[in-house]
Amino acid sequence: MMNRTRRLTALTFLVAPALALGPALAAHASTTTAPGAASRAACHVEKESNGKYHVWGVGWPGGTKVTYSGSASGTVSTDKSGRFDIDGLSGSKFVVKTGNGKTKVTCAMVHH
């Protein structure tokens, strides 16, 4: 029981500062996934000022290729931290998946 209390106290100190940043920042405070844990891959679409679309993702396997399809399609490499970024796309509907097809995510539209 004592170990559980210590773990909960430690977790509180880790979570509380992230929540103080606000819901938007707290949700993206950590994008790393522990080995063997479920993927936290996400992608987002945003309309740029020039009328084109910007797609970006976090939480994907680092240093691998992901494919995107929908309004446009292609393949992009993630950086070491599992992020990717694509500008100048037409259309706002995209699905991103890993090369092995195990992770597939529909991109969420971000409105400002």
C-alpha positions as CSV (number, residue, x, y, z in Angstrom):
1,M,0.0,0.0,0.0
2,M,2.9,2.4,0.8
3,N,4.4,1.9,-2.7
4,R,1.1,2.7,-4.3
5,T,0.8,5.9,-2.3
6,R,4.3,6.9,-3.4
7,R,3.6,6.2,-7.0
8,L,0.4,8.2,-6.9
9,T,2.2,11.1,-5.3
10,A,4.9,11.0,-7.9
11,L,2.3,10.9,-10.7
12,T,0.5,13.9,-9.2
13,F,3.7,15.9,-9.4
14,L,4.2,14.9,-13.1
15,V,0.6,15.5,-14.2
16,A,-0.2,18.7,-12.2
17,P,2.3,20.9,-14.1
18,A,1.1,19.7,-17.5
19,L,-2.5,20.4,-16.5
20,A,-1.6,23.9,-15.4
21,L,-0.5,24.6,-18.9
22,G,-4.1,24.2,-20.1
23,P,-5.9,21.4,-21.9
24,A,-4.4,22.0,-25.4
25,L,-0.8,21.9,-24.1
26,A,-1.4,19.2,-21.5
27,A,-2.6,16.9,-24.2
28,H,0.6,17.3,-26.2
29,A,3.0,17.5,-23.2
30,S,4.4,14.1,-23.9
31,T,4.3,12.2,-27.2
32,T,6.6,9.4,-26.3
33,T,5.3,5.9,-26.0
34,A,6.7,3.3,-23.6
35,P,8.0,0.0,-25.2
36,G,5.1,-2.4,-25.6
37,A,2.5,0.3,-24.9
38,A,-0.4,1.2,-27.2
39,S,0.5,3.8,-29.8
40,R,-0.5,7.5,-29.2
41,A,-0.1,8.4,-32.8
42,A,-2.1,11.5,-33.9
43,C,-2.4,13.7,-36.9
44,H,-3.9,17.2,-37.4
45,V,-4.9,19.3,-40.4
46,E,-4.9,23.0,-40.5
47,K,-5.8,25.5,-43.3
48,E,-3.0,27.8,-44.2
49,S,-3.4,31.5,-45.1
50,N,-2.7,30.7,-48.8
51,G,-5.7,28.3,-48.9
52,K,-3.6,25.1,-48.9
53,Y,-3.5,22.6,-46.0
54,H,-0.9,21.7,-43.5
55,V,-0.8,18.2,-42.0
56,W,1.4,17.2,-39.1
57,G,1.6,14.2,-36.8
58,V,3.1,13.2,-33.4
59,G,3.6,9.9,-31.6
60,W,4.5,7.8,-34.7
61,P,7.4,5.4,-34.7
62,G,10.6,7.5,-35.0
63,G,12.7,7.3,-38.1
64,T,10.1,5.4,-40.2
65,K,7.9,6.2,-43.1
66,V,4.2,6.8,-42.8
67,T,1.8,7.1,-45.7
68,Y,-1.0,9.7,-46.0
69,S,-4.0,9.4,-48.2
70,G,-7.3,11.3,-48.8
71,S,-7.4,14.6,-50.5
72,A,-3.8,14.0,-51.6
73,S,-1.5,11.0,-51.0
74,G,2.2,10.3,-50.4
75,T,4.8,9.0,-48.1
76,V,6.8,11.0,-45.5
77,S,9.5,10.0,-43.0
78,T,9.1,10.8,-39.3
79,D,11.9,12.3,-37.4
80,K,13.6,10.6,-34.4
81,S,10.9,11.7,-32.1
82,G,8.1,10.3,-34.3
83,R,6.9,13.6,-35.8
84,F,6.2,14.6,-39.4
85,D,5.1,17.8,-41.1
86,I,3.7,18.4,-44.6
87,D,2.7,21.8,-46.1
88,G,1.0,22.9,-49.3
89,L,-1.6,20.1,-49.6
90,S,-4.9,20.5,-51.3
91,G,-8.0,19.2,-49.4
92,S,-8.6,18.7,-45.7
93,K,-9.4,15.0,-45.2
94,F,-6.5,12.7,-44.5
95,V,-5.7,9.3,-43.1
96,V,-2.2,8.4,-42.0
97,K,-0.9,4.9,-41.4
98,T,2.4,3.2,-40.7
99,G,4.2,1.2,-43.3
100,N,3.1,-2.1,-41.7
101,G,-0.5,-0.9,-41.4
102,K,-0.7,-1.6,-37.7
103,T,-1.5,2.0,-36.9
104,K,-4.1,4.0,-38.8
105,V,-5.3,7.4,-37.7
106,T,-7.8,9.8,-39.3
107,C,-6.5,13.4,-39.1
108,A,-8.4,15.8,-37.0
109,M,-9.1,19.3,-38.3
110,V,-7.8,22.2,-36.2
111,H,-9.8,25.4,-36.2
112,H,-8.4,28.7,-34.9
